[in-house]
Amino acid sequence: MRLLIPILGLIFSMNVRADNAALDAWLKNQSSITSLDSTFTQERKLPSLKQPVSTPGRLSFSKPDKFRWQLGEPVATLAVSDGKTITLIEEADKSARQVSANSPQAARFSMLSGKAFESPETFHAAFEIIESRVSSGIHQYTLKPKDRRTRSNVPWVFLDIDPEKKELRALEIELQDQSRLRTIFHNPKVNLKLPESLFAPDLTGYTVK
């Protein structure tokens, strides 16, 4: 019996541990995707809160470098990139802030549309896989950014991948203050012709900082 328990534990561990096949299959599929438009639910987890705060949103991106991250319905927060500049908009006080698309502050918004997820090669150059496992058929990966500047803003990244559909079910990031943002995607649509107006916010009436 004493020998049986550790053997059973080893077998269980082998059954739940994911390999990188599902991850690499999803990454290889990204090369065929030119655009994405998806609604999502974002769960914000704070150390001070017992329950996460859930907010609906929408993500749109057009490769190589344009994206729009909308949070709230109606819109409360908006991050839009034209490929060079990211404009961060807060509707509550009608303010906007602009930062370089290559800045570390942009990583939390541009991660999915950036080069790190273009192929298995660019992914493995950008992230270290710390842990992988399978839960209810979904492959889950814990990642650590290799770039020090990115890691200073986003220390940890978590992916949930559906191996059957080769789709990303959820993306979760942990920020420097240990808060977490989990984005659960719904009904993603790929390779649509997205209007350019999505990536050109109208800043009339906003205070730009």
Backbone as JSON Lines, residues from 0, in Angstrom:
{"i":0,"aa":"M","n":[0.83,-1.21,0.0],"ca":[0.0,0.0,0.0],"c":[0.87,1.26,0.0]}
{"i":1,"aa":"R","n":[1.97,1.22,0.77],"ca":[2.84,2.39,0.82],"c":[3.45,2.69,-0.54]}
{"i":2,"aa":"L","n":[3.73,1.65,-1.32],"ca":[4.28,1.84,-2.65],"c":[3.2,2.26,-3.64]}
{"i":3,"aa":"L","n":[1.97,1.81,-3.4],"ca":[0.88,2.08,-4.34],"c":[0.51,3.55,-4.37]}
{"i":4,"aa":"I","n":[0.52,4.21,-3.23],"ca":[0.09,5.61,-3.15],"c":[0.95,6.52,-4.01]}
{"i":5,"aa":"P","n":[2.3,6.49,-3.89],"ca":[3.09,7.36,-4.76],"c":[2.97,7.01,-6.24]}
{"i":6,"aa":"I","n":[2.77,5.71,-6.55],"ca":[2.6,5.32,-7.95],"c":[1.32,5.9,-8.52]}
{"i":7,"aa":"L","n":[0.21,5.81,-7.73],"ca":[-1.05,6.4,-8.17],"c":[-0.92,7.91,-8.34]}
{"i":8,"aa":"G","n":[-0.18,8.55,-7.45],"ca":[0.04,9.99,-7.56],"c":[0.78,10.34,-8.83]}
{"i":9,"aa":"L","n":[1.77,9.52,-9.2],"ca":[2.54,9.76,-10.41],"c":[1.65,9.6,-11.65]}
{"i":10,"aa":"I","n":[0.82,8.55,-11.66],"ca":[-0.09,8.34,-12.78],"c":[-1.06,9.5,-12.93]}
{"i":11,"aa":"F","n":[-1.62,9.97,-11.82],"ca":[-2.55,11.1,-11.85],"c":[-1.87,12.34,-12.4]}
{"i":12,"aa":"S","n":[-0.64,12.58,-11.95],"ca":[0.11,13.74,-12.41],"c":[0.34,13.68,-13.91]}
{"i":13,"aa":"M","n":[0.64,12.47,-14.44],"ca":[0.87,12.33,-15.87],"c":[-0.41,12.58,-16.66]}
{"i":14,"aa":"N","n":[-1.56,12.21,-16.1],"ca":[-2.83,12.38,-16.79],"c":[-3.25,13.84,-16.88]}
{"i":15,"aa":"V","n":[-2.96,14.66,-15.87],"ca":[-3.44,16.04,-15.86],"c":[-2.43,17.01,-16.43]}
{"i":16,"aa":"R","n":[-1.17,16.59,-16.61],"ca":[-0.16,17.51,-17.1],"c":[-0.29,17.66,-18.63]}
{"i":17,"aa":"A","n":[-0.37,18.9,-19.09],"ca":[-0.49,19.15,-20.52],"c":[0.89,19.15,-21.17]}
{"i":18,"aa":"D","n":[0.94,18.8,-22.45],"ca":[2.17,19.03,-23.19],"c":[1.97,20.29,-24.02]}
{"i":19,"aa":"N","n":[2.95,20.61,-24.86],"ca":[2.87,21.86,-25.61],"c":[2.18,21.7,-26.96]}
{"i":20,"aa":"A","n":[1.66,20.51,-27.27],"ca":[1.06,20.28,-28.59],"c":[-0.13,21.19,-28.84]}
{"i":21,"aa":"A","n":[-1.02,21.33,-27.85],"ca":[-2.21,22.18,-28.01],"c":[-1.8,23.65,-28.18]}
{"i":22,"aa":"L","n":[-0.81,24.05,-27.42],"ca":[-0.31,25.43,-27.5],"c":[0.31,25.69,-28.87]}
{"i":23,"aa":"D","n":[1.16,24.79,-29.32],"ca":[1.82,24.98,-30.62],"c":[0.84,24.93,-31.77]}
{"i":24,"aa":"A","n":[-0.19,24.08,-31.67],"ca":[-1.21,24.01,-32.72],"c":[-1.98,25.33,-32.8]}
{"i":25,"aa":"W","n":[-2.31,25.9,-31.64],"ca":[-3.01,27.19,-31.62],"c":[-2.11,28.28,-32.19]}
{"i":26,"aa":"L","n":[-0.83,28.28,-31.83],"ca":[0.1,29.29,-32.33],"c":[0.28,29.19,-33.83]}
{"i":27,"aa":"K","n":[0.4,27.97,-34.35],"ca":[0.54,27.8,-35.8],"c":[-0.7,28.3,-36.53]}
{"i":28,"aa":"N","n":[-1.85,28.18,-35.9],"ca":[-3.1,28.64,-36.5],"c":[-3.15,30.16,-36.6]}
{"i":29,"aa":"Q","n":[-2.37,30.86,-35.77],"ca":[-2.4,32.32,-35.76],"c":[-1.88,32.92,-37.06]}
{"i":30,"aa":"S","n":[-1.01,32.19,-37.76],"ca":[-0.44,32.73,-39.0],"c":[-1.51,32.92,-40.07]}
{"i":31,"aa":"S","n":[-2.64,32.21,-39.97],"ca":[-3.71,32.33,-40.96],"c":[-4.74,33.37,-40.57]}
{"i":32,"aa":"I","n":[-4.58,33.99,-39.4],"ca":[-5.55,34.96,-38.91],"c":[-5.06,36.38,-39.19]}
{"i":33,"aa":"T","n":[-5.83,37.15,-39.92],"ca":[-5.47,38.53,-40.23],"c":[-6.22,39.54,-39.36]}
{"i":34,"aa":"S","n":[-7.38,39.11,-38.82],"ca":[-8.14,40.0,-37.95],"c":[-8.99,39.17,-37.0]}
{"i":35,"aa":"L","n":[-9.39,39.81,-35.92],"ca":[-10.25,39.13,-34.95],"c":[-11.2,40.15,-34.33]}
{"i":36,"aa":"D","n":[-12.42,39.7,-34.11],"ca":[-13.42,40.53,-33.44],"c":[-14.18,39.62,-32.47]}
{"i":37,"aa":"S","n":[-14.15,39.93,-31.18],"ca":[-14.75,39.04,-30.19],"c":[-15.27,39.83,-29.0]}
{"i":38,"aa":"T","n":[-16.43,39.44,-28.53],"ca":[-16.89,39.96,-27.24],"c":[-16.2,39.15,-26.13]}
{"i":39,"aa":"F","n":[-16.18,39.7,-24.95],"ca":[-15.56,39.0,-23.83],"c":[-16.15,39.45,-22.51]}
{"i":40,"aa":"T","n":[-15.86,38.69,-21.49],"ca":[-16.15,39.08,-20.1],"c":[-14.83,39.17,-19.38]}
{"i":41,"aa":"Q","n":[-14.58,40.32,-18.75],"ca":[-13.35,40.48,-18.0],"c":[-13.65,40.41,-16.51]}
{"i":42,"aa":"E","n":[-12.9,39.54,-15.83],"ca":[-13.01,39.4,-14.38],"c":[-11.77,40.03,-13.75]}
{"i":43,"aa":"R","n":[-12.0,41.05,-12.96],"ca":[-10.89,41.73,-12.28],"c":[-10.82,41.24,-10.84]}
{"i":44,"aa":"K","n":[-9.68,40.65,-10.49],"ca":[-9.5,40.09,-9.16],"c":[-8.49,40.93,-8.4]}
{"i":45,"aa":"L","n":[-8.91,41.43,-7.24],"ca":[-8.05,42.25,-6.4],"c":[-7.83,41.55,-5.06]}
{"i":46,"aa":"P","n":[-6.63,41.68,-4.49],"ca":[-6.38,41.06,-3.19],"c":[-7.36,41.51,-2.12]}
{"i":47,"aa":"S","n":[-7.89,42.74,-2.26],"ca":[-8.79,43.29,-1.25],"c":[-10.25,42.88,-1.43]}
{"i":48,"aa":"L","n":[-10.58,42.22,-2.56],"ca":[-11.96,41.85,-2.84],"c":[-12.15,40.34,-2.72]}
{"i":49,"aa":"K","n":[-13.27,39.93,-2.12],"ca":[-13.56,38.5,-1.99],"c":[-14.04,37.92,-3.32]}
{"i":50,"aa":"Q","n":[-14.8,38.71,-4.09],"ca":[-15.34,38.26,-5.36],"c":[-14.8,39.13,-6.49]}
{"i":51,"aa":"P","n":[-14.51,38.54,-7.66],"ca":[-14.04,39.35,-8.79],"c":[-15.14,40.25,-9.33]}
{"i":52,"aa":"V","n":[-14.73,41.35,-9.96],"ca":[-15.67,42.27,-10.61],"c":[-15.71,41.92,-12.09]}
{"i":53,"aa":"S","n":[-16.91,41.63,-12.6],"ca":[-17.07,41.21,-14.0],"c":[-17.61,42.36,-14.85]}
{"i":54,"aa":"T","n":[-16.98,42.55,-16.03],"ca":[-17.38,43.62,-16.94],"c":[-17.36,43.09,-18.37]}
{"i":55,"aa":"P","n":[-18.4,43.38,-19.17],"ca":[-18.37,42.95,-20.57],"c":[-17.45,43.85,-21.4]}
{"i":56,"aa":"G","n":[-17.01,43.34,-22.53],"ca":[-16.14,44.13,-23.39],"c":[-16.06,43.56,-24.79]}
{"i":57,"aa":"R","n":[-15.22,44.18,-25.6],"ca":[-15.04,43.75,-26.99],"c":[-13.59,43.99,-27.39]}
{"i":58,"aa":"L","n":[-13.0,43.0,-28.05],"ca":[-11.64,43.1,-28.57],"c":[-11.7,42.99,-30.09]}
{"i":59,"aa":"S","n":[-11.02,43.92,-30.75],"ca":[-10.88,43.87,-32.21],"c":[-9.43,44.14,-32.55]}
{"i":60,"aa":"F","n":[-8.87,43.36,-33.46],"ca":[-7.54,43.71,-33.96],"c":[-7.4,43.33,-35.42]}
{"i":61,"aa":"S","n":[-6.55,44.1,-36.08],"ca":[-6.25,43.89,-37.49],"c":[-4.73,43.89,-37.63]}
{"i":62,"aa":"K","n":[-4.19,42.77,-38.07],"ca":[-2.74,42.67,-38.19],"c":[-2.24,43.57,-39.31]}
{"i":63,"aa":"P","n":[-1.03,44.15,-39.16],"ca":[-0.04,43.72,-38.17],"c":[-0.07,44.43,-36.81]}
{"i":64,"aa":"D","n":[-0.72,45.6,-36.7],"ca":[-0.48,46.35,-35.47],"c":[-1.63,47.23,-34.99]}
{"i":65,"aa":"K","n":[-2.84,46.99,-35.44],"ca":[-3.97,47.81,-35.0],"c":[-4.87,47.0,-34.09]}
{"i":66,"aa":"F","n":[-5.3,47.63,-33.0],"ca":[-6.23,46.94,-32.11],"c":[-7.12,47.93,-31.37]}
{"i":67,"aa":"R","n":[-8.21,47.4,-30.84],"ca":[-9.17,48.19,-30.06],"c":[-9.64,47.3,-28.91]}
{"i":68,"aa":"W","n":[-9.48,47.78,-27.69],"ca":[-9.86,47.04,-26.48],"c":[-10.89,47.89,-25.75]}
{"i":69,"aa":"Q","n":[-12.14,47.45,-25.8],"ca":[-13.26,48.21,-25.23],"c":[-13.78,47.51,-23.99]}
{"i":70,"aa":"L","n":[-13.89,48.24,-22.9],"ca":[-14.38,47.67,-21.64],"c":[-15.61,48.43,-21.18]}
{"i":71,"aa":"G","n":[-16.68,47.68,-20.9],"ca":[-17.92,48.3,-20.45],"c":[-18.93,48.42,-21.58]}
{"i":72,"aa":"E","n":[-20.21,48.37,-21.2],"ca":[-21.3,48.51,-22.17],"c":[-22.41,49.34,-21.53]}
{"i":73,"aa":"P","n":[-22.49,50.66,-21.81],"ca":[-21.69,51.4,-22.78],"c":[-20.22,51.51,-22.37]}
{"i":74,"aa":"V","n":[-19.4,52.02,-23.27],"ca":[-17.94,52.05,-23.09],"c":[-17.56,52.87,-21.87]}
{"i":75,"aa":"A","n":[-16.73,52.26,-21.01],"ca":[-16.19,52.98,-19.85],"c":[-14.7,53.27,-20.05]}
{"i":76,"aa":"T","n":[-13.97,52.29,-20.56],"ca":[-12.54,52.42,-20.83],"c":[-12.26,51.91,-22.23]}
{"i":77,"aa":"L","n":[-11.36,52.6,-22.93],"ca":[-11.05,52.23,-24.3],"c":[-9.56,52.37,-24.53]}
{"i":78,"aa":"A","n":[-8.95,51.36,-25.16],"ca":[-7.55,51.43,-25.59],"c":[-7.52,51.15,-27.08]}
{"i":79,"aa":"V","n":[-6.98,52.08,-27.85],"ca":[-6.97,51.96,-29.31],"c":[-5.57,52.22,-29.83]}
{"i":80,"aa":"S","n":[-5.1,51.37,-30.75],"ca":[-3.78,51.55,-31.35],"c":[-3.9,51.66,-32.86]}
{"i":81,"aa":"D","n":[-3.19,52.64,-33.42],"ca":[-3.11,52.77,-34.87],"c":[-1.81,52.16,-35.4]}
{"i":82,"aa":"G","n":[-1.08,51.49,-34.51],"ca":[0.19,50.87,-34.88],"c":[1.4,51.61,-34.36]}
{"i":83,"aa":"K","n":[1.24,52.91,-34.08],"ca":[2.34,53.72,-33.56],"c":[2.05,54.24,-32.15]}
{"i":84,"aa":"T","n":[0.8,54.65,-31.93],"ca":[0.42,55.24,-30.66],"c":[-0.8,54.52,-30.1]}
{"i":85,"aa":"I","n":[-0.78,54.28,-28.8],"ca":[-1.95,53.74,-28.12],"c":[-2.64,54.88,-27.37]}
{"i":86,"aa":"T","n":[-3.92,55.04,-27.62],"ca":[-4.71,56.06,-26.93],"c":[-5.57,55.38,-25.89]}
{"i":87,"aa":"L","n":[-5.4,55.79,-24.63],"ca":[-6.15,55.23,-23.51],"c":[-7.21,56.25,-23.09]}
{"i":88,"aa":"I","n":[-8.47,55.86,-23.18],"ca":[-9.58,56.79,-22.95],"c":[-10.39,56.36,-21.73]}
{"i":89,"aa":"E","n":[-10.68,57.33,-20.86],"ca":[-11.56,57.12,-19.71],"c":[-12.8,57.97,-19.92]}
{"i":90,"aa":"E","n":[-13.93,57.33,-20.09],"ca":[-15.16,58.05,-20.39],"c":[-15.66,58.85,-19.19]}
{"i":91,"aa":"A","n":[-15.4,58.39,-17.99],"ca":[-15.96,59.02,-16.79],"c":[-15.55,60.49,-16.68]}
{"i":92,"aa":"D","n":[-14.27,60.78,-16.96],"ca":[-13.82,62.18,-16.86],"c":[-13.42,62.76,-18.21]}
{"i":93,"aa":"K","n":[-13.79,62.07,-19.29],"ca":[-13.51,62.54,-20.64],"c":[-12.02,62.87,-20.82]}
{"i":94,"aa":"S","n":[-11.18,61.95,-20.4],"ca":[-9.74,62.16,-20.52],"c":[-9.13,61.09,-21.42]}
{"i":95,"aa":"A","n":[-8.0,61.44,-22.05],"ca":[-7.29,60.51,-22.91],"c":[-5.79,60.66,-22.67]}
{"i":96,"aa":"R","n":[-5.09,59.53,-22.71],"ca":[-3.64,59.53,-22.54],"c":[-3.03,58.73,-23.68]}
{"i":97,"aa":"Q","n":[-1.96,59.25,-24.23],"ca":[-1.33,58.58,-25.36],"c":[0.08,58.11,-25.0]}
{"i":98,"aa":"V","n":[0.39,56.85,-25.35],"ca":[1.71,56.28,-25.09],"c":[2.16,55.55,-26.35]}
{"i":99,"aa":"S","n":[3.45,55.3,-26.44],"ca":[3.99,54.59,-27.58],"c":[3.47,53.16,-27.62]}
{"i":100,"aa":"A","n":[3.2,52.65,-28.81],"ca":[2.73,51.28,-28.96],"c":[3.77,50.27,-28.5]}
{"i":101,"aa":"N","n":[5.04,50.69,-28.41],"ca":[6.11,49.79,-27.97],"c":[6.44,49.91,-26.49]}
{"i":102,"aa":"S","n":[5.68,50.74,-25.75],"ca":[5.97,50.95,-24.34],"c":[5.52,49.76,-23.5]}
{"i":103,"aa":"P","n":[6.18,49.51,-22.35],"ca":[5.75,48.42,-21.46],"c":[4.31,48.55,-21.0]}
{"i":104,"aa":"Q","n":[3.81,49.8,-20.87],"ca":[2.44,50.02,-20.43],"c":[1.43,49.48,-21.44]}
{"i":105,"aa":"A","n":[1.87,49.33,-22.7],"ca":[0.97,48.86,-23.75],"c":[0.79,47.35,-23.74]}
{"i":106,"aa":"A","n":[1.67,46.63,-23.04],"ca":[1.69,45.16,-23.12],"c":[0.37,44.53,-22.69]}
{"i":107,"aa":"R","n":[-0.26,45.09,-21.68],"ca":[-1.5,44.49,-21.16],"c":[-2.63,44.55,-22.17]}
{"i":108,"aa":"F","n":[-2.56,45.5,-23.11],"ca":[-3.61,45.63,-24.12],"c":[-3.24,44.95,-25.44]}
{"i":109,"aa":"S","n":[-1.96,45.02,-25.82],"ca":[-1.54,44.6,-27.16],"c":[-0.99,43.18,-27.22]}
{"i":110,"aa":"M","n":[-1.04,42.45,-26.12],"ca":[-0.39,41.14,-26.07],"c":[-0.9,40.19,-27.16]}
{"i":111,"aa":"L","n":[-2.21,40.08,-27.32],"ca":[-2.77,39.13,-28.27],"c":[-2.47,39.52,-29.72]}
{"i":112,"aa":"S","n":[-2.43,40.81,-30.01],"ca":[-2.21,41.24,-31.39],"c":[-0.74,41.48,-31.69]}
{"i":113,"aa":"G","n":[0.12,41.29,-30.71],"ca":[1.54,41.53,-30.9],"c":[2.27,40.37,-31.54]}
{"i":114,"aa":"K","n":[3.58,40.54,-31.72],"ca":[4.39,39.54,-32.42],"c":[4.58,38.28,-31.6]}
{"i":115,"aa":"A","n":[4.44,38.34,-30.28],"ca":[4.72,37.18,-29.43],"c":[3.84,35.98,-29.76]}
{"i":116,"aa":"F","n":[2.63,36.22,-30.28],"ca":[1.72,35.13,-30.58],"c":[1.61,34.84,-32.08]}
{"i":117,"aa":"E","n":[2.58,35.31,-32.86],"ca":[2.53,35.11,-34.31],"c":[2.92,33.7,-34.72]}
{"i":118,"aa":"S","n":[3.77,33.04,-33.93],"ca":[4.24,31.7,-34.29],"c":[4.83,31.04,-33.05]}
{"i":119,"aa":"P","n":[5.02,29.71,-33.08],"ca":[5.68,29.04,-31.94],"c":[7.06,29.61,-31.65]}
{"i":120,"aa":"E","n":[7.78,30.01,-32.71],"ca":[9.14,30.52,-32.53],"c":[9.15,31.85,-31.78]}
{"i":121,"aa":"T","n":[8.29,32.79,-32.2],"ca":[8.26,34.09,-31.51],"c":[7.69,33.95,-30.11]}
{"i":122,"aa":"F","n":[6.75,33.0,-29.93],"ca":[6.18,32.78,-28.6],"c":[7.25,32.29,-27.62]}
{"i":123,"aa":"H","n":[7.99,31.26,-28.01],"ca":[8.98,30.69,-27.11],"c":[10.15,31.65,-26.86]}
{"i":124,"aa":"A","n":[10.35,32.61,-27.78],"ca":[11.36,33.63,-27.55],"c":[10.88,34.66,-26.54]}
{"i":125,"aa":"A","n":[9.55,34.83,-26.44],"ca":[8.98,35.86,-25.58],"c":[8.59,35.35,-24.2]}
{"i":126,"aa":"F","n":[8.26,34.03,-24.08],"ca":[7.74,33.5,-22.82],"c":[8.46,32.23,-22.4]}
{"i":127,"aa":"E","n":[8.54,32.06,-21.1],"ca":[8.98,30.8,-20.51],"c":[7.75,30.09,-19.96]}
{"i":128,"aa":"I","n":[7.57,28.83,-20.33],"ca":[6.43,28.06,-19.82],"c":[6.81,27.51,-18.44]}
{"i":129,"aa":"I","n":[6.11,27.96,-17.42],"ca":[6.42,27.56,-16.05],"c":[5.64,26.31,-15.64]}
{"i":130,"aa":"E","n":[4.39,26.23,-16.1],"ca":[3.54,25.09,-15.72],"c":[2.49,24.86,-16.8]}
{"i":131,"aa":"S","n":[2.09,23.6,-16.99],"ca":[1.0,23.28,-17.9],"c":[0.17,22.15,-17.31]}
{"i":132,"aa":"R","n":[-1.13,22.19,-17.58],"ca":[-2.01,21.15,-17.06],"c":[-3.28,21.12,-17.89]}
{"i":133,"aa":"V","n":[-4.1,20.07,-17.69],"ca":[-5.37,19.93,-18.39],"c":[-6.49,19.95,-17.36]}
{"i":134,"aa":"S","n":[-7.53,20.76,-17.62],"ca":[-8.69,20.82,-16.74],"c":[-9.94,20.78,-17.61]}
{"i":135,"aa":"S","n":[-10.75,19.71,-17.46],"ca":[-11.98,19.53,-18.23],"c":[-11.73,19.65,-19.74]}
{"i":136,"aa":"G","n":[-10.62,19.12,-20.18],"ca":[-10.3,19.11,-21.59],"c":[-9.63,20.38,-22.11]}
{"i":137,"aa":"I","n":[-9.53,21.41,-21.27],"ca":[-8.91,22.67,-21.65],"c":[-7.45,22.67,-21.18]}
{"i":138,"aa":"H","n":[-6.53,23.0,-22.08],"ca":[-5.11,23.04,-21.74],"c":[-4.76,24.43,-21.17]}
{"i":139,"aa":"Q","n":[-4.18,24.43,-20.0],"ca":[-3.89,25.68,-19.29],"c":[-2.38,25.83,-19.13]}
{"i":140,"aa":"Y","n":[-1.88,27.04,-19.4],"ca":[-0.44,27.3,-19.35],"c":[-0.15,28.51,-18.48]}
{"i":141,"aa":"T","n":[0.86,28.39,-17.64],"ca":[1.36,29.51,-16.84],"c":[2.65,29.99,-17.47]}
{"i":142,"aa":"L","n":[2.7,31.27,-17.84],"ca":[3.82,31.82,-18.59],"c":[4.49,32.96,-17.83]}
{"i":143,"aa":"K","n":[5.78,33.1,-18.08],"ca":[6.53,34.22,-17.51],"c":[7.21,34.96,-18.67]}
{"i":144,"aa":"P","n":[6.92,36.26,-18.85],"ca":[7.58,37.01,-19.92],"c":[9.09,37.04,-19.72]}
{"i":145,"aa":"K","n":[9.83,36.88,-20.8],"ca":[11.29,36.91,-20.71],"c":[11.84,38.33,-20.71]}
{"i":146,"aa":"D","n":[11.11,39.24,-21.37],"ca":[11.57,40.62,-21.44],"c":[11.4,41.31,-20.08]}
{"i":147,"aa":"R","n":[12.46,41.89,-19.58],"ca":[12.43,42.48,-18.24],"c":[11.46,43.66,-18.17]}
{"i":148,"aa":"R","n":[11.39,44.48,-19.22],"ca":[10.49,45.63,-19.2],"c":[9.03,45.17,-19.17]}
{"i":149,"aa":"T","n":[8.71,44.17,-19.98],"ca":[7.34,43.64,-19.98],"c":[7.01,43.03,-18.62]}
{"i":150,"aa":"R","n":[7.96,42.28,-18.06],"ca":[7.75,41.59,-16.78],"c":[7.54,42.58,-15.64]}
{"i":151,"aa":"S","n":[8.07,43.79,-15.78],"ca":[7.89,44.79,-14.72],"c":[6.45,45.26,-14.64]}
{"i":152,"aa":"N","n":[5.69,45.12,-15.72],"ca":[4.28,45.5,-15.73],"c":[3.35,44.29,-15.67]}
{"i":153,"aa":"V","n":[3.75,43.21,-16.34],"ca":[2.95,41.98,-16.38],"c":[3.84,40.8,-16.01]}
{"i":154,"aa":"P","n":[3.96,40.49,-14.71],"ca":[4.86,39.41,-14.29],"c":[4.42,38.02,-14.74]}
{"i":155,"aa":"W","n":[3.09,37.8,-14.85],"ca":[2.59,36.46,-15.15],"c":[1.47,36.52,-16.18]}
{"i":156,"aa":"V","n":[1.44,35.49,-17.04],"ca":[0.4,35.36,-18.07],"c":[-0.13,33.93,-18.01]}
{"i":157,"aa":"F","n":[-1.46,33.78,-18.15],"ca":[-2.1,32.46,-18.09],"c":[-2.99,32.3,-19.32]}
{"i":158,"aa":"L","n":[-2.86,31.16,-20.0],"ca":[-3.66,30.88,-21.19],"c":[-4.52,29.65,-20.99]}
{"i":159,"aa":"D","n":[-5.77,29.69,-21.47],"ca":[-6.66,28.53,-21.54],"c":[-6.93,28.25,-23.01]}
{"i":160,"aa":"I","n":[-6.53,27.09,-23.51],"ca":[-6.65,26.78,-24.93],"c":[-7.52,25.55,-25.14]}
{"i":161,"aa":"D","n":[-8.48,25.69,-26.07],"ca":[-9.33,24.59,-26.47],"c":[-8.62,23.84,-27.6]}
{"i":162,"aa":"P","n":[-8.13,22.61,-27.36],"ca":[-7.36,21.91,-28.4],"c":[-8.22,21.45,-29.57]}
{"i":163,"aa":"E","n":[-9.52,21.26,-29.35],"ca":[-10.4,20.81,-30.42],"c":[-10.6,21.91,-31.47]}
{"i":164,"aa":"K","n":[-10.88,23.12,-31.0],"ca":[-11.14,24.23,-31.91],"c":[-9.89,25.05,-32.22]}
{"i":165,"aa":"K","n":[-8.8,24.77,-31.5],"ca":[-7.57,25.55,-31.63],"c":[-7.85,27.03,-31.36]}
{"i":166,"aa":"E","n":[-8.63,27.25,-30.28],"ca":[-9.04,28.6,-29.91],"c":[-8.56,28.94,-28.5]}
{"i":167,"aa":"L","n":[-8.33,30.23,-28.29],"ca":[-8.01,30.72,-26.96],"c":[-9.32,30.97,-26.22]}
{"i":168,"aa":"R","n":[-9.55,30.22,-25.16],"ca":[-10.77,30.4,-24.36],"c":[-10.64,31.59,-23.42]}
{"i":169,"aa":"A","n":[-9.46,31.74,-22.82],"ca":[-9.29,32.81,-21.83],"c":[-7.82,33.22,-21.75]}
{"i":170,"aa":"L","n":[-7.61,34.5,-21.49],"ca":[-6.28,35.07,-21.26],"c":[-6.32,35.77,-19.91]}
{"i":171,"aa":"E","n":[-5.4,35.44,-19.03],"ca":[-5.35,36.08,-17.72],"c":[-3.96,36.64,-17.51]}
{"i":172,"aa":"I","n":[-3.89,37.86,-16.99],"ca":[-2.6,38.46,-16.67],"c":[-2.6,38.89,-15.21]}
{"i":173,"aa":"E","n":[-1.44,38.76,-14.6],"ca":[-1.26,39.27,-13.24],"c":[-0.38,40.51,-13.34]}
{"i":174,"aa":"L","n":[-0.84,41.61,-12.74],"ca":[-0.11,42.86,-12.78],"c":[0.83,42.98,-11.58]}
{"i":175,"aa":"Q","n":[1.63,44.02,-11.59],"ca":[2.65,44.19,-10.56],"c":[2.05,44.31,-9.17]}
{"i":176,"aa":"D","n":[0.82,44.86,-9.06],"ca":[0.19,45.01,-7.74],"c":[-0.54,43.74,-7.3]}
{"i":177,"aa":"Q","n":[-0.32,42.62,-8.04],"ca":[-0.91,41.31,-7.76],"c":[-2.4,41.23,-8.08]}
{"i":178,"aa":"S","n":[-2.95,42.25,-8.69],"ca":[-4.31,42.14,-9.21],"c":[-4.27,41.31,-10.48]}
{"i":179,"aa":"R","n":[-5.4,40.69,-10.83],"ca":[-5.47,39.84,-12.01],"c":[-6.63,40.25,-12.9]}
{"i":180,"aa":"L","n":[-6.38,40.19,-14.2],"ca":[-7.41,40.47,-15.19],"c":[-7.59,39.21,-16.03]}
{"i":181,"aa":"R","n":[-8.74,38.57,-15.9],"ca":[-9.03,37.36,-16.67],"c":[-10.05,37.71,-17.74]}
{"i":182,"aa":"T","n":[-9.7,37.49,-18.99],"ca":[-10.56,37.79,-20.12],"c":[-11.06,36.49,-20.74]}
{"i":183,"aa":"I","n":[-12.37,36.28,-20.7],"ca":[-12.99,35.07,-21.23],"c":[-13.69,35.44,-22.54]}
{"i":184,"aa":"F","n":[-13.26,34.83,-23.63],"ca":[-13.74,35.22,-24.96],"c":[-15.01,34.47,-25.34]}
{"i":185,"aa":"H","n":[-15.9,35.2,-26.08],"ca":[-17.16,34.62,-26.53],"c":[-17.31,34.83,-28.04]}
{"i":186,"aa":"N","n":[-17.6,33.77,-28.76],"ca":[-17.93,33.85,-30.18],"c":[-16.92,34.67,-31.0]}
{"i":187,"aa":"P","n":[-15.64,34.29,-30.97],"ca":[-14.66,35.04,-31.76],"c":[-14.88,34.87,-33.26]}
{"i":188,"aa":"K","n":[-14.75,35.97,-34.01],"ca":[-14.89,35.95,-35.47],"c":[-13.56,36.39,-36.07]}
{"i":189,"aa":"V","n":[-13.06,35.59,-36.99],"ca":[-11.74,35.87,-37.55],"c":[-11.82,36.23,-39.02]}
{"i":190,"aa":"N","n":[-10.8,36.99,-39.46],"ca":[-10.59,37.35,-40.86],"c":[-11.75,38.12,-41.48]}
{"i":191,"aa":"L","n":[-12.39,38.96,-40.65],"ca":[-13.39,39.89,-41.17],"c":[-12.7,41.17,-41.65]}
{"i":192,"aa":"K","n":[-13.35,41.9,-42.52],"ca":[-12.86,43.21,-42.93],"c":[-13.36,44.23,-41.92]}
{"i":193,"aa":"L","n":[-12.47,44.67,-41.02],"ca":[-12.86,45.6,-39.96],"c":[-12.7,47.04,-40.44]}
{"i":194,"aa":"P","n":[-13.66,47.91,-40.14],"ca":[-13.57,49.31,-40.58],"c":[-12.42,50.05,-39.91]}
{"i":195,"aa":"E","n":[-11.75,50.91,-40.66],"ca":[-10.63,51.68,-40.13],"c":[-11.06,52.6,-38.98]}
{"i":196,"aa":"S","n":[-12.33,52.99,-38.97],"ca":[-12.82,53.89,-37.93],"c":[-12.72,53.27,-36.53]}
{"i":197,"aa":"L","n":[-12.68,51.93,-36.46],"ca":[-12.52,51.27,-35.16],"c":[-11.22,51.66,-34.48]}
{"i":198,"aa":"F","n":[-10.2,51.95,-35.29],"ca":[-8.87,52.2,-34.76],"c":[-8.47,53.67,-34.81]}
{"i":199,"aa":"A","n":[-9.46,54.55,-34.99],"ca":[-9.21,55.99,-35.05],"c":[-10.21,56.69,-34.13]}
{"i":200,"aa":"P","n":[-9.94,56.75,-32.83],"ca":[-10.9,57.34,-31.88],"c":[-11.09,58.84,-32.1]}
{"i":201,"aa":"D","n":[-12.32,59.27,-31.94],"ca":[-12.64,60.7,-32.02],"c":[-12.41,61.31,-30.64]}
{"i":202,"aa":"L","n":[-11.41,62.18,-30.53],"ca":[-11.05,62.78,-29.24],"c":[-11.67,64.16,-29.03]}
{"i":203,"aa":"T","n":[-12.65,64.5,-29.83],"ca":[-13.34,65.78,-29.65],"c":[-14.01,65.82,-28.28]}
{"i":204,"aa":"G","n":[-13.7,66.87,-27.5],"ca":[-14.28,67.02,-26.19],"c":[-13.52,66.32,-25.08]}
{"i":205,"aa":"Y","n":[-12.41,65.66,-25.41],"ca":[-11.6,64.96,-24.41],"c":[-10.36,65.78,-24.06]}
{"i":206,"aa":"T","n":[-9.93,65.67,-22.83],"ca":[-8.66,66.29,-22.42],"c":[-7.55,65.27,-22.65]}
{"i":207,"aa":"V","n":[-6.63,65.57,-23.56],"ca":[-5.55,64.65,-23.89],"c":[-4.33,65.0,-23.05]}
{"i":208,"aa":"K","n":[-3.86,64.02,-22.26],"ca":[-2.71,64.24,-21.37],"c":[-1.43,63.78,-22.03]}
